[in-house]
Amino acid sequence: MSEFKIERKEENGVVVLYPQGMLDAHTTPQMESVFEELISGGKYKVAVNLKNLEYISSAGLGVFMAYVETMRENGGDIKFCETPKKIYEVFDLLGFPVLYEFYETEEEAINKFNG
């Protein structure tokens, strides 16, 4: 089992998160703390690059549900990009593509915030 970690960068006012490993009930507190930190810092535009995510559980998906409303109420959003097929299938199964935007590239996701 690989270690879960979240790298990040900021580009054009958008914070890009790079979760790596498995996002499940054991690792969701790490993701939650990142979102709490972003909100307290007034950062509401978030792109989540999922290219290195190996697994996501319903608990992992719940983190995004917990914070998207706050982001949107403050003029931001959570957008996903570079989603591996097996990860997208989990999102799709739970109806996420209706609620969230998914992009092929990180650049597209960032540009959608500023376009």
C-alpha positions, 0 to 999 in steps of 0.5 A: 500500500502506497503512502497517501500524500497531497502536493500542491501548487498555485497557478493564476489564482487557482490552487492545484492539488495532487493527491497520490496513493489511496484516498479512503477513510484513513486518509480523508483527514489529510484531504480535509485539513488541506481544504480547511487550510485553503478556506481559512486562507481565502482560496476557493478555486481548486483544481484536483489533478487525479493522475496519481490517485490509485484508489478512492472510496466513498469517504474520499468522495465525501470530502469533495462533497463536504467542501464544494458548497463553501467553495462555490458560495465564495466564487470558486469551485472544485474541478477535476482533471487528468482523472484515471479511468478506474477513478473516473468510474467511481465518480461516475457511479455516484453521479459526480459528473453531473455535479462537477466538471472534469477536464482532460488536462490541468491547463483546461481546468485552470483556464475554466476558472479564469475564462 
